[in-house]
Amino acid sequence: MTFKRSINPPVFFSSLLLITLLVLLGALWPETAQRWFGSAQHWLEVKAGWLYILGVATFLVFIVFVMVSRFGDIKLGPDHAEPDYSYKSWIAMLFSAGMGIGLMFFGVAEPVMHFIAPPDADPQSIQAAKEAMKITFFHWGIHAWAIYAVVALSLAYFAYRHKLPLLPRSALYPLIGERIYGPLGHAVDAFAVLGTMFGVATSLGFGVLQVNSGLNFLFGDAVPISSLLQVGLIIVITLIATASVFSGLDKGVKRLSELNLLLAVLLMLVVLLLGPTVSLLQAFVQNTGAYFSDIVGKTFNLYAYQQKNDWLGGWTLLYWGWWISWSPFVGTFIARVSRGRTIREFLLGVLFVPSGFTFLWMTVFGNSAIDLIMHEAGTVLADAVSSDVSVALFVFFEQLPLSSLLSGIALCLVVTFFVTSADSGSLVIDNLTSGGDLSAPVWQRIFWALMQGVVASVLLLAGGLQALQTAAIASAMPFLLVMLLICLGLFKALQDDWLKLSSVQLHNTSVQYAKANVDWRERLKVLVTQPSKAEAEAFIHGPAAEALGQVADALSSQGVDARLVELEDRVRLVISGEGQGEFVYALRLRQYTRSALPGAEQSDGDEVFHRVEVFLEHGGQQYDVLGYTVEQLQADAVTQYEKYLHYLHLSGSESLDSGR
């Protein structure tokens, strides 16, 4: 593949130019940049905070509706598609890409901060402890994953179901059509590149602060806290991520994600067993119940009668903006690994599995930290959280047995989380800048992986990381509006898809073609003999090709654009319509493991048998026509075409009597 073919120039070069300009702004004038972006963010929080709250609530309601509705039965791919990854690998990748590193950074710090300074309770009281956990669950729960799910579902649906590029622009296809391939589509993708680059780079920059603090905490002055050491850590993590790029998605990100999940579970279990185990399990159940019992009130709470704008802007709105700004990155990555699952299965996994693990993690670390402050550690842990969030986790471990071992595991986990984020970030940016080409050259992912390290290092040395983080969060507002449009477009597309499926499944006419020609004895023979590959291929290139060829000729003689396409293992009848896409009726060879049917004739050593199944444009129909006569095949093809025309009638026509 040549250089020009491997990139989408408008997105690649415009993104690279904007990244360079913003990095220079943050590096050369960090204070000015922070002041500008901070003013924009503050204005949005005060004047448009209600829109953030309403928008995120809309996303959650929309996603839950799609999950429980009939749309949940639709697959992210053809009807016959199977998932690309096992549940274990899929969940691990969701967890690592979504917010794994945030749990390490805030698992102790956030509950303690809410406990020390709660918005609606006396500090360091029992009520403050309860509220601290409810607020933490609220910020890290299903609202965040609903935001990710909106982007991920729309991308996966349009890419795998409708064969559009795996790009944010594709989600707008129902609203703007072919214009997604023009300047508007380029702008949407470039915006997603910026959000991904600065989201990963700022997290990489702030994350090495935690690694540096942890090393300094463990080894003292032997590992000082310094900018040069932090840049060195960024270089090491970037190089590891670059090496992982060579392994590809199935080996690199997948294996690292599984390692992350294993280490995270191990660390959490050790803390659970070393702490007040029974109390923590009780707290987990109570915290979860309290979260769901208060979810409606907290979802719409703007403190309109108390005017706590500083608290709301510094916490809830900050998180909502951060999750929205990260959604192009995380959503694209989740979509990339979710092909073949039903929408319901996908949403259940995305919403509740990572959230459930997050709730358990926050309970184990957050409640343990609060218990230490109330009964043992006194002000030591509280002061550590107040003074330096990056060292809070290691001060917490110091209060437990095996503190050095726990800190060592935590450091390894932080590093592997960052490697996974950098690797998956480069994967997403490469996908965005190559026009959705999933087989783009490895050099492009290496380029973007190295670019992430360079951006993080430059901004860290110049003090501009905070400015770019603020800019990323402030940029959430325009993308929130885009996400609302995505919801509208996805709903329209799902409605149309369901109409097509129900038309194919339920519409029947009184005409039963070729019934008189059915010889049930011949059909029964086919069912129990479990045919060989040679027999199936002979059927495809014999009766099947003859039958569909005659149908194509008959349609062509009536002025319909119909043609027969014959390949090695399939034959296809393709009928084109103006502005309506193509109707495809295909007969395709499929291989299965032989089963022990009563009375089935089986050859010694032959462990497979073959079927000739019907495939339509939206996927396999799961029924076998091997052994049908020419007339029966023609009848089946015409019947499926009639169902397709019935779908077009329902989706696009309007009765002349409708206005009478």
Phi, psi and omega in degrees: 000132182281166181302314184295325182284343185269356180228160170257098191309315182301322181280315183300305187283324178293321178295315181297320179295312181295321178299315180298315180296317181291324176295317177298319178298314181290331183276319185274324181229063186298320182291319178296316179298317180297320180294316180297306183294324179296320178296318178297317180295317181297319179297317180296320181296317184283316187269331186236017179301324180298328181287323174302310184297313181293321180296312180295322176298320178298317180299316181294313180298318180297314183294318179295320177300311180299321183295317185269350183275179177296339178297338182297342180280346182287141180269149172276076185142184176300160183301335182264003186293147175244151181301142179285335185229151176292165179301319182299310181293320182297311180297320180299318180290323175302312184296313185292318183284327189287299184201025182305314183293329179296327179294324178293320185283320188248000183302323175265318192293312187293311177303321180293319180297319177291329178290322180284321183225074182283153179281335189226030181204169176286135182303140175057033175257171176300318179296323178296323178297316178297314180295324180300317182287323178295319180293318179298314177300320182297317182287334186247010187265217191288344176296315179299317183285335174293322177298312178298321185294325179301311181290314183297316181295315182295318180295313181296320182296309183288329180285313188267336181266323185243007172060034172270164179299149177281072185221151178305327181301329184296333180293342180266004184302317180298340184262323184239358175062224186293350178291350175297340180271004181256200184303323180297316177296319178299319181295318179299315180293320179296321176299320178295324177298315180298315179299318180293313182300310184282333174295311180292317183295316179292322177295320177298317180295312180289330181293323179292338173298319179291319178297315179298317179297319180295318178295319178295322179294322182281320189246003175066218185293346178297334176233086183288160174274112183210153180295322181296320178295321180295321176295321176299319177297320177299317180299316180297313181297319179296320179294322177295317178297321179296319177297323179294332179302321182296334182282342181083175183295316186292335180252311184294287184297319182299311182291321177297320180296318178295322176296317177304311183296320179297312179295321180296315179297317179299312181297317181295318180295320179297314179297321179298317182285327179283336181269193177286083192305308184296317179298322180293319178294321176297318180295323179299314179296315182291318179299318181295316178298318179295323179299310183288330179288332182256007192295324181291313180299316180290326181301321185254011184280115177248006185051043184296332182264350180245344177053059176260060185297323182295316180292315182297317180290327182278347181236277189300310182294327177297315179294315181300317178296322181293315180296320180294317181294333178274347189297325176299321179291302184293320180298317179296318181293316179298317178299322182300329186252012189242014180298140174097352180266152173289159180300320180295314178299317179300311184289323175300317179293315184289321184282312196256330182289306177297323179296318179298317177295319179299317179299317179294319179298311181296325177293312183299313183277316183292310179294324177297317180295317179296320179297320178297317181295320184285331190236333188230304189282347180058234184267356184300307182290321179297318179294322180297317180295319182292327186269323184205102183298327185295337182258358186301317183299322184282327172295322176298314180296330181297337180276355184249160170296159178058037187298320180295319179296316180296319179294322178296316178297318181298319179297316178299320182293318178300315181296313181293327175297318181290324176297317179297317179296317180294319180294311180292329176296316178294326177298315182292314181297319177299319179297318181292320185273353178257011179073027178085014180283108183282352179243032179295156182301150182297330183301331181291317178294323177297317179303312183287328175297315178294322180299320177301317178295320179296313180300313181298317182294313181299314182290326178295315180294325184271352182079021184259006181297317181298322180296317181289328176295318177297319179296319180298319181289321178296330181287354181295331184298308178298326180286334174300318178295321176297320180295325176297320176294324177299317178300316180297312180296320180294321179297317179297318181292321179294321176301314181294321180295317179295323177299318179296314181297315182292327178295317180292322186279325192252335185284124175222150176249173181282350181278120177248100187294141167058024181297326184294340184267002183284123173253102187296334179293318179295320180295318179298323179298318178297320183297325187260350181273342181049082193297159177275172179296319181297319179294319180294317179295322177297324178292318181297314185271001176251260183302320183296309180298321179297314183296309183289330176296320179292322177296316179299317179297319181296319179292319180298323180293342178258014175086011179268137180282093181231145180210159178254131177241117183247122179241182186299315186243016181198164174222140188229135169259118183244124180240119182266143177229146182292117177072006184241008183076201183242144168264129181237125172240110185240144172246121193229139179286131176227144184250138181225158173287135184293135177252160183270075177286141178301125177081002182289140178273119184235140177272142179299130177081353180268107188261001181231159171223172189229147176233157172247104188256156180274131176236130172256180184301326182267009172131179182290146182258001170067019175234149188259135179244008180300125183102350176297150172282168177303317181295320180293320177297318178296322179295318181293318179297316180294322179297316178295324178293322178296321178295322178296317177295326177296320176298314179299323179296314182291325186275337188233352185255161179224132183295140176291342181269000188295335182265002184270000000 
